[in-house]
Amino acid sequence: MSLLLEGKKALVTGGSRGLGKAICEIFAREGAEVAFNYSSNEAEAEKTAHVIKKYGQRALSYMVSVTDRLGVRKMVNNIIEEFGRIDILVNNAAVNRADNFVTMTEKSWDTVVDTNINGLFNVTKPVFKQMARQRGGKILNISSIGALRALPTSVHYAMTKAAVNGFTKCLSREAANFGVSVNAIAAGIFDTDLGQTLPEHFKELYLGWCAAKRFGHPEELAEFAAFMASDRNSYMTGEIVVVDGGTIT
C-alpha cells in the first residue's frame, strides 16, 4: 500500500513544537514535502526540519507570525514557487492565556483573537485561492473541545476555537465547488507546551473526565490528521472530529 500522503505538498502553521511538530513529522513519514512557519524559536524549527529531512522529504521553514499578513503572503508565494503547489494546509498555530474573564486584559484578549482568528484568515486566504485555481486541496483546522463544551478554560481561547469551527463549516460549502475539503479536529488536552499552560485544577479535572485517564500524545493526533488530509478521506467535509481520549462532561 502506498503512503498516505505520497507526493503531496503540505503547509503546517506553528510547526516548530507541540502538535505542529508532530504533524510535520508524520506527514513527512507518509510521503509529503512539508513547509512550516514558527514565531521565534529557531533551534526548535531546525529540529523539525531535520526530522522532515530524515524521511527523505524537502523541508521549508519560515520565521513569520501568522499575525503578519504581508509576511504570510510572501511565505505562501515562496512555498508555491519552491513546491509548485500546496495540496494540504493545516492551520495549527494558536495561543492561549490562563486568564479569568474578570481580570482579563485587553492585550491578552487581542493577542489570542489576533493569532487564533486573524491568523487563520491570513494563512487560509492565499492558500485557498491557489487551491481553488488548481481545483483541489485539503484544509485541516485544529480546534478544541473547549469550543464545544462548557469547560473551565479561558473565554477568549474557547471563543476563538468556536470561530474556527464556524469557519470550517461555512468555508467547506464554498470550497466544495473547487474540489477542496475543509475539516477540523477538536483536540482535547495533549502533552504539549500549550497544554501545560492550562491551570493545574483544570488538568486534574480533565484526567477525571477523560476515559483514557491521560493526556494525549501529539503523534496520536498527527496520525489521524494524516488520514484526514489524505485522498483516502474523500467523502468528508465540514466536519469537526473530536480527538480527546473520550472526555465525559
Secondary structure, 3 states (H helix, E strand, C coil): CCCCCCCCEEEECCCCCHHHHHHHHHHHHCCCEEEEEECCCHHHHHHHHHHHHHCCCCEEEEECCCCCHHHHHHHHHHHHHHHCCCCEEEECCCCCCCCCHHHCCHHHHHHHHHHHHHHHHHHHHHHHHHHHHHCCEEEEEEEEHHHCCCCCCCHHHHHHHHHHHHHHHHHHHHHHHHCEEEEEEEECCECCHHHHCCCHHHHHHHHHHECCCCCECHHHHHHHHHHHCCCCCCCCCCCEEEECCCECC
